[in-house]
Amino acid sequence: MSKFILTLSIIFYSNIGFSNKIFTEDFIKKVEQLRDFAKTDNTAYKLAESLTTEVGHRLGGSSNDIKGVNWAVSKFNELGFDKVYTEPVIFKKWVRGLEQAEVVSPFPQPLKITALGRSFPTTDEGITAEIVHFQTFEDLEKAEDSKVKDKIVFISNRMERQKDGSGYGKANTARYKSAYVTAQKGGVGTIIRSIGTDYHSRNPHTGAMMASITDELTGETHNLTEHELVPAGAISNPDADLLVNMLKRNKPIKIKMTLLSHWGEEYTSQNVIGEITGREKPEEVVVIGGHLDSWDLGTGAIDDASGCAITMATAKLIKDAGIKPYRTIRVVLWANEEYGLDGAKAYAQAHENDMQNHIIAAESDFGAAPIYALSSGVSVDSLAVVKIMAKLLEPLGIIYEGNTGKYGPDIIPLKKNGIATMGLRQDGTNYFDLHHTADDTFDKIAPEEMAQNVAAWIVFVSLAAEYKGNFGYNHK
């Protein structure tokens, strides 16, 4: 541990009591009681069950998208939120089509494949070509164009299982950029090993691939065309192992893949918002939420019906307990996070003249496994409040990881606008077994673990909404 971090830790954890008088003893007692009550409450669990059962998957732009929006509006009202409304989110929708792949020679076998989100289609007849193998995306980048030309690129890098999910970022570049780099080198298609830790499951993982380029000098964004990207899909971990084993025979491997996913027309979805109105500063908001959309292979339970349910239940239980917040608690269920982050972008644009009233923001978008750590992204002056949060979270088995600024994907546009953030870090050891697969279903949620999440969020949200200071607003 560095001297700086050690000193900061000593400052943070010294005088850990509530003698600073930021909050009244009565308020702290109410929060403690509600935290303990939430540990056995099933509000969030029932909400997640309702969304996954009554709506199912919620791919942005699909027929289930509007069903999800209608569900959210109805549930916010049913839960007794003071204000419920929607804000439009416009994007070009992506439609999943036929997905097939097989080894043609020398050892014919079918492969389990799914198109990567935003992929352009193959022809109706599919693509048949020899594969060229790279162990990592970096190896593909370094390869001579002649090695890739007219071939289907296969990248076999394997994601590492980590509690904090850090293996995802290391492996995900292959999913995001390989179709573009393959096209630049003259290849005809890309197949990657699924970005997931279910090493023995034949469920492939979908997920978005690169669709645009931003010029570093001008800041202008160029949407990539089908001539600048190749069709791309992910095969299951066992099927990736199968290809690796075949390649050991030192024979050319020819594959046929047919992916008919494509871009459709422009579509208007909605961010759905529910508020618990602040008693003195209703214009100031603590923003929490999850993304309402999901991929279409499963029912979007851990990604992200759970996050929607956890944050909705948090605000409801605070209101039901008679804790009237100083400022407004705003729960945002963002649209089309999965292949565009469009809801988050639309929200930031719609509120660009109101950023000074956004006090702090956080998102639940990492399943429903237990929260093990709190991570803040606030000013040094407001660490005293975080200290109290950390103390109240200790009975839930949650530690403070420092002022490291973790936050969810839909918070990115707000963070860029200088909004303070909070991260409630969930155990991601098994999250990527299910992430973006057909196995992302409600049965994977444990009610007691989800309840622990709500208890933790209640501590953060109650204190953040009652704090009369500023967490470090720094509008860009």
ROFIKOL-597249 format. One record per residue (C-alpha): x, z, y; residue number from 1. Coordinates in steps of 0.1 Angstrom, whole numbers, always signed. Example, Ala and Ser with C-alpha at 12.3 -4.5 7.8 and 13.67 -1.06 7.14 Angstrom:
<sites>
SITE    c1    c3    c2 resi
SITE  +123   +78   -45    1
SITE  +137   +71   -11    2
</sites>
This chain:
<sites>
SITE    c1    c3    c2 resi
SITE    +0    +0    +0    1
SITE   +14   -10   +34    2
SITE   +21   +17   +61    3
SITE    -6    +1   +83    4
SITE   -33    +2   +56    5
SITE   -24   +37   +46    6
SITE   -27   +48   +82    7
SITE   -60   +31   +86    8
SITE   -73   +47   +54    9
SITE   -63   +82   +67   10
SITE   -80   +75  +100   11
SITE  -111   +62   +82   12
SITE  -116   +90   +57   13
SITE  -106  +119   +80   14
SITE  -134  +140   +94   15
SITE  -158  +123   +70   16
SITE  -188  +145   +79   17
SITE  -216  +137  +103   18
SITE  -203  +158  +132   19
SITE  -198  +127  +153   20
SITE  -236  +129  +161   21
SITE  -241   +91  +159   22
SITE  -272   +99  +138   23
SITE  -294  +130  +136   24
SITE  -292  +152  +106   25
SITE  -329  +145   +99   26
SITE  -323  +107   +99   27
SITE  -294  +111   +75   28
SITE  -315  +133   +52   29
SITE  -343  +106   +51   30
SITE  -318   +79   +42   31
SITE  -303  +100   +14   32
SITE  -338  +107    +0   33
SITE  -348   +70    +2   34
SITE  -315   +60   -14   35
SITE  -321   +83   -43   36
SITE  -357   +72   -46   37
SITE  -346   +35   -47   38
SITE  -324   +41   -77   39
SITE  -355   +42   -99   40
SITE  -378   +19   -79   41
SITE  -387   -15   -94   42
SITE  -399   -34   -63   43
SITE  -370   -58   -63   44
SITE  -372   -64  -100   45
SITE  -409   -73   -98   46
SITE  -403   -96   -69   47
SITE  -376  -115   -89   48
SITE  -399  -117  -119   49
SITE  -426  -131   -97   50
SITE  -405  -158   -81   51
SITE  -389  -170  -113   52
SITE  -422  -169  -132   53
SITE  -446  -183  -107   54
SITE  -423  -208   -91   55
SITE  -393  -213  -114   56
SITE  -363  -234  -101   57
SITE  -363  -242   -64   58
SITE  -340  -272   -59   59
SITE  -340  -282   -23   60
SITE  -364  -311   -16   61
SITE  -381  -308   -51   62
SITE  -418  -302   -56   63
SITE  -409  -266   -63   64
SITE  -393  -262   -29   65
SITE  -426  -259   -10   66
SITE  -439  -237   -38   67
SITE  -410  -213   -31   68
SITE  -417  -213    +6   69
SITE  -454  -206    +0   70
SITE  -445  -178   -24   71
SITE  -421  -162    +2   72
SITE  -447  -163   +30   73
SITE  -473  -148    +8   74
SITE  -450  -120    -5   75
SITE  -437  -110   +29   76
SITE  -473  -106   +40   77
SITE  -482   -88    +8   78
SITE  -453   -64   +13   79
SITE  -465   -55   +48   80
SITE  -438   -70   +70   81
SITE  -447   -68  +107   82
SITE  -440  -104  +114   83
SITE  -438  -134   +90   84
SITE  -429  -169  +101   85
SITE  -410  -201   +91   86
SITE  -385  -223  +108   87
SITE  -380  -260   +98   88
SITE  -349  -271   +80   89
SITE  -344  -309   +77   90
SITE  -321  -325   +52   91
SITE  -317  -355   +30   92
SITE  -328  -345    -5   93
SITE  -308  -351   -36   94
SITE  -326  -359   -69   95
SITE  -313  -352  -104   96
SITE  -317  -380  -129   97
SITE  -307  -389  -164   98
SITE  -275  -372  -176   99
SITE  -257  -384  -208  100
SITE  -222  -387  -220  101
SITE  -204  -394  -252  102
SITE  -170  -401  -267  103
SITE  -171  -438  -277  104
SITE  -137  -439  -295  105
SITE  -117  -430  -314  106
SITE  -138  -400  -325  107
SITE  -174  -407  -314  108
SITE  -193  -376  -304  109
SITE  -219  -366  -278  110
SITE  -209  -344  -249  111
SITE  -230  -319  -229  112
SITE  -229  -330  -192  113
SITE  -246  -324  -160  114
SITE  -243  -343  -127  115
SITE  -225  -325   -99  116
SITE  -248  -320   -69  117
SITE  -247  -348   -43  118
SITE  -232  -373   -69  119
SITE  -241  -409   -65  120
SITE  -254  -426   -97  121
SITE  -237  -448  -122  122
SITE  -254  -481  -130  123
SITE  -284  -478  -153  124
SITE  -261  -490  -181  125
SITE  -236  -462  -174  126
SITE  -198  -463  -171  127
SITE  -176  -469  -201  128
SITE  -139  -464  -196  129
SITE  -107  -447  -209  130
SITE  -101  -412  -196  131
SITE   -70  -400  -179  132
SITE   -63  -363  -182  133
SITE   -51  -339  -155  134
SITE   -48  -302  -161  135
SITE   -54  -294  -124  136
SITE   -68  -310   -93  137
SITE   -33  -308   -78  138
SITE   -20  -329  -106  139
SITE   -46  -356   -98  140
SITE   -36  -355   -61  141
SITE    +0  -361   -70  142
SITE    -6  -389   -95  143
SITE    +2  -425   -89  144
SITE   -28  -447   -81  145
SITE   -19  -470  -110  146
SITE   -24  -441  -135  147
SITE   -60  -436  -123  148
SITE   -72  -471  -115  149
SITE  -102  -482  -136  150
SITE  -103  -449  -155  151
SITE  -125  -419  -157  152
SITE  -106  -388  -145  153
SITE  -109  -357  -167  154
SITE   -97  -324  -152  155
SITE   -94  -295  -177  156
SITE   -85  -265  -155  157
SITE  -102  -233  -167  158
SITE  -117  -207  -144  159
SITE  -103  -172  -147  160
SITE  -127  -142  -152  161
SITE  -123  -117  -123  162
SITE  -144   -87  -112  163
SITE  -144  -100   -76  164
SITE  -151  -136   -86  165
SITE  -118  -148   -71  166
SITE  -112  -171  -100  167
SITE  -141  -193   -87  168
SITE  -124  -204   -55  169
SITE   -92  -212   -74  170
SITE  -109  -235   -99  171
SITE  -136  -249   -76  172
SITE  -115  -274   -57  173
SITE  -117  -297   -88  174
SITE  -154  -298   -86  175
SITE  -155  -303   -49  176
SITE  -129  -329   -42  177
SITE  -121  -347   -74  178
SITE  -147  -375   -70  179
SITE  -133  -384   -36  180
SITE   -97  -384   -47  181
SITE  -105  -404   -78  182
SITE  -122  -430   -57  183
SITE   -92  -433   -33  184
SITE   -70  -439   -63  185
SITE   -92  -466   -78  186
SITE  -109  -446  -106  187
SITE  -145  -452  -117  188
SITE  -157  -417  -125  189
SITE  -149  -381  -128  190
SITE  -155  -354  -154  191
SITE  -145  -318  -149  192
SITE  -145  -288  -171  193
SITE  -174  -266  -159  194
SITE  -165  -241  -133  195
SITE  -176  -211  -153  196
SITE  -164  -183  -176  197
SITE  -188  -189  -205  198
SITE  -159  -203  -225  199
SITE  -180  -206  -257  200
SITE  -213  -219  -244  201
SITE  -223  -255  -244  202
SITE  -242  -251  -211  203
SITE  -225  -272  -184  204
SITE  -224  -259  -148  205
SITE  -236  -279  -119  206
SITE  -227  -273   -83  207
SITE  -221  -293   -51  208
SITE  -193  -318   -46  209
SITE  -178  -331   -14  210
SITE  -201  -353    +6  211
SITE  -185  -356   +40  212
SITE  -152  -355   +59  213
SITE  -146  -340   +93  214
SITE  -119  -355  +115  215
SITE   -96  -327  +125  216
SITE   -88  -342  +159  217
SITE  -123  -353  +171  218
SITE  -144  -329  +151  219
SITE  -167  -358  +141  220
SITE  -182  -357  +106  221
SITE  -184  -388   +84  222
SITE  -208  -388   +55  223
SITE  -191  -404   +25  224
SITE  -207  -434    +9  225
SITE  -210  -445   -27  226
SITE  -179  -467   -21  227
SITE  -159  -436   -12  228
SITE  -170  -414   -41  229
SITE  -173  -420   -78  230
SITE  -201  -406  -100  231
SITE  -191  -371  -111  232
SITE  -203  -346  -137  233
SITE  -192  -314  -154  234
SITE  -190  -309  -192  235
SITE  -193  -276  -210  236
SITE  -162  -255  -217  237
SITE  -163  -263  -255  238
SITE  -167  -300  -248  239
SITE  -137  -298  -225  240
SITE  -118  -282  -253  241
SITE  -129  -309  -276  242
SITE  -115  -336  -253  243
SITE   -82  -317  -250  244
SITE   -80  -316  -288  245
SITE   -87  -353  -290  246
SITE   -59  -361  -265  247
SITE   -34  -342  -287  248
SITE   -38  -370  -312  249
SITE   -20  -393  -287  250
SITE   -48  -420  -289  251
SITE   -67  -435  -259  252
SITE  -100  -417  -255  253
SITE  -129  -439  -242  254
SITE  -160  -422  -228  255
SITE  -194  -435  -217  256
SITE  -213  -415  -191  257
SITE  -247  -422  -175  258
SITE  -256  -402  -144  259
SITE  -286  -414  -125  260
SITE  -288  -386   -99  261
SITE  -292  -400   -64  262
SITE  -300  -394   -27  263
SITE  -337  -396   -17  264
SITE  -355  -396   +16  265
SITE  -353  -370   +45  266
SITE  -372  -338   +37  267
SITE  -383  -308   +57  268
SITE  -381  -274   +41  269
SITE  -384  -240   +58  270
SITE  -364  -209   +63  271
SITE  -388  -181   +56  272
SITE  -384  -150   +77  273
SITE  -400  -115   +75  274
SITE  -393   -87  +101  275
SITE  -397   -50  +104  276
SITE  -400   -46  +142  277
SITE  -376   -23  +160  278
SITE  -391    +6  +179  279
SITE  -369    +4  +210  280
SITE  -349   -28  +208  281
SITE  -372   -53  +189  282
SITE  -352   -83  +203  283
SITE  -320   -71  +186  284
SITE  -318   -79  +149  285
SITE  -299   -69  +118  286
SITE  -300  -100   +97  287
SITE  -300   -98   +59  288
SITE  -313  -120   +31  289
SITE  -306  -145    +3  290
SITE  -311  -182    -2  291
SITE  -345  -192   -15  292
SITE  -335  -224   -31  293
SITE  -317  -227   -65  294
SITE  -303  -253   -88  295
SITE  -327  -268  -112  296
SITE  -312  -262  -146  297
SITE  -325  -226  -149  298
SITE  -349  -206  -129  299
SITE  -325  -194  -102  300
SITE  -328  -157  -112  301
SITE  -293  -145  -104  302
SITE  -287  -173   -79  303
SITE  -305  -163   -58  304
SITE  -339  -149   -66  305
SITE  -322  -115   -70  306
SITE  -307  -116   -35  307
SITE  -340  -125   -20  308
SITE  -357   -97   -39  309
SITE  -331   -71   -32  310
SITE  -332   -77    +6  311
SITE  -370   -80    +8  312
SITE  -374   -47   -12  313
SITE  -348   -30   +10  314
SITE  -368   -37   +42  315
SITE  -401   -28   +26  316
SITE  -389    +5   +13  317
SITE  -374   +15   +46  318
SITE  -408    +8   +63  319
SITE  -428   +25   +36  320
SITE  -406   +56   +40  321
SITE  -416   +59   +76  322
SITE  -381   +51   +89  323
SITE  -389   +32  +121  324
SITE  -356   +14  +130  325
SITE  -342   +14  +165  326
SITE  -338   -24  +163  327
SITE  -355   -51  +142  328
SITE  -346   -57  +105  329
SITE  -349   -95   +99  330
SITE  -349  -108   +63  331
SITE  -341  -145   +62  332
SITE  -346  -165   +30  333
SITE  -325  -195   +37  334
SITE  -334  -231   +26  335
SITE  -311  -254    +6  336
SITE  -279  -234    +4  337
SITE  -269  -250   -28  338
SITE  -261  -286   -18  339
SITE  -259  -283   +20  340
SITE  -260  -249   +35  341
SITE  -288  -265   +56  342
SITE  -309  -234   +61  343
SITE  -280  -214   +75  344
SITE  -270  -242   +98  345
SITE  -305  -247  +110  346
SITE  -309  -210  +116  347
SITE  -277  -208  +137  348
SITE  -288  -238  +157  349
SITE  -323  -225  +163  350
SITE  -309  -192  +176  351
SITE  -278  -204  +194  352
SITE  -291  -190  +227  353
SITE  -300  -157  +211  354
SITE  -267  -149  +194  355
SITE  -261  -119  +216  356
SITE  -290  -101  +200  357
SITE  -276  -106  +165  358
SITE  -260   -72  +158  359
SITE  -247   -76  +123  360
SITE  -254   -99   +93  361
SITE  -251   -97   +55  362
SITE  -262  -117   +25  363
SITE  -269  -109   -11  364
SITE  -259  -139   -31  365
SITE  -239  -128   -62  366
SITE  -265  -118   -87  367
SITE  -278   -84   -95  368
SITE  -249   -66  -111  369
SITE  -239   -32   -96  370
SITE  -223   -30   -62  371
SITE  -189   -14   -65  372
SITE  -175   -18   -30  373
SITE  -184   -20    +7  374
SITE  -164   -44   +29  375
SITE  -170   -45   +67  376
SITE  -162   -71   +93  377
SITE  -167   -51  +125  378
SITE  -148   -39  +155  379
SITE  -125    -9  +152  380
SITE  -148   +10  +177  381
SITE  -177    +8  +152  382
SITE  -158   +19  +121  383
SITE  -172   +54  +126  384
SITE  -206   +41  +116  385
SITE  -191   +24   +85  386
SITE  -175   +57   +76  387
SITE  -209   +73   +74  388
SITE  -222   +44   +53  389
SITE  -193   +48   +30  390
SITE  -199   +85   +25  391
SITE  -236   +79   +17  392
SITE  -227   +52    -8  393
SITE  -203   +73   -28  394
SITE  -230   +88   -50  395
SITE  -238   +52   -61  396
SITE  -202   +47   -73  397
SITE  -193   +25   -44  398
SITE  -159   +26   -26  399
SITE  -149   +13    +8  400
SITE  -125   -17    +6  401
SITE  -117   -19   +42  402
SITE  -125   -40   +73  403
SITE  -118   -72   +55  404
SITE  -148   -92   +67  405
SITE  -164  -103   +34  406
SITE  -198  -120   +37  407
SITE  -221  -145   +19  408
SITE  -222  -183   +24  409
SITE  -253  -184   +46  410
SITE  -236  -160   +70  411
SITE  -208  -185   +77  412
SITE  -225  -202  +107  413
SITE  -233  -167  +122  414
SITE  -197  -155  +116  415
SITE  -184  -186  +134  416
SITE  -206  -175  +163  417
SITE  -188  -141  +164  418
SITE  -214  -120  +146  419
SITE  -202   -89  +128  420
SITE  -206   -89   +91  421
SITE  -209   -66   +61  422
SITE  -202   -73   +24  423
SITE  -218   -53    -4  424
SITE  -195   -64   -33  425
SITE  -212   -68   -67  426
SITE  -194   -68  -100  427
SITE  -189  -105  -108  428
SITE  -173  -100  -142  429
SITE  -201  -119  -160  430
SITE  -217  -137  -131  431
SITE  -200  -170  -137  432
SITE  -212  -171  -173  433
SITE  -246  -179  -159  434
SITE  -239  -194  -125  435
SITE  -254  -229  -120  436
SITE  -265  -232  -156  437
SITE  -297  -234  -177  438
SITE  -290  -197  -186  439
SITE  -297  -185  -151  440
SITE  -330  -169  -160  441
SITE  -348  -136  -153  442
SITE  -339  -119  -186  443
SITE  -303  -116  -174  444
SITE  -313   -91  -147  445
SITE  -311   -54  -155  446
SITE  -337   -34  -136  447
SITE  -315    -3  -131  448
SITE  -286   -24  -118  449
SITE  -309   -42   -94  450
SITE  -323    -9   -82  451
SITE  -287    +3   -75  452
SITE  -283   -27   -53  453
SITE  -314   -19   -33  454
SITE  -303   +18   -29  455
SITE  -270    +5   -15  456
SITE  -286   -20    +9  457
SITE  -309    +7   +21  458
SITE  -280   +28   +33  459
SITE  -263    -1   +51  460
SITE  -295   -15   +67  461
SITE  -310   +18   +77  462
SITE  -278   +29   +95  463
SITE  -271    -6  +110  464
SITE  -307    -8  +124  465
SITE  -305   +27  +138  466
SITE  -271   +25  +153  467
SITE  -274   +22  +191  468
SITE  -240    +6  +197  469
SITE  -225   -28  +189  470
SITE  -207   -38  +158  471
SITE  -184   -61  +175  472
SITE  -203   -91  +189  473
SITE  -179  -117  +201  474
SITE  -198  -149  +210  475
SITE  -176  -180  +207  476
</sites>
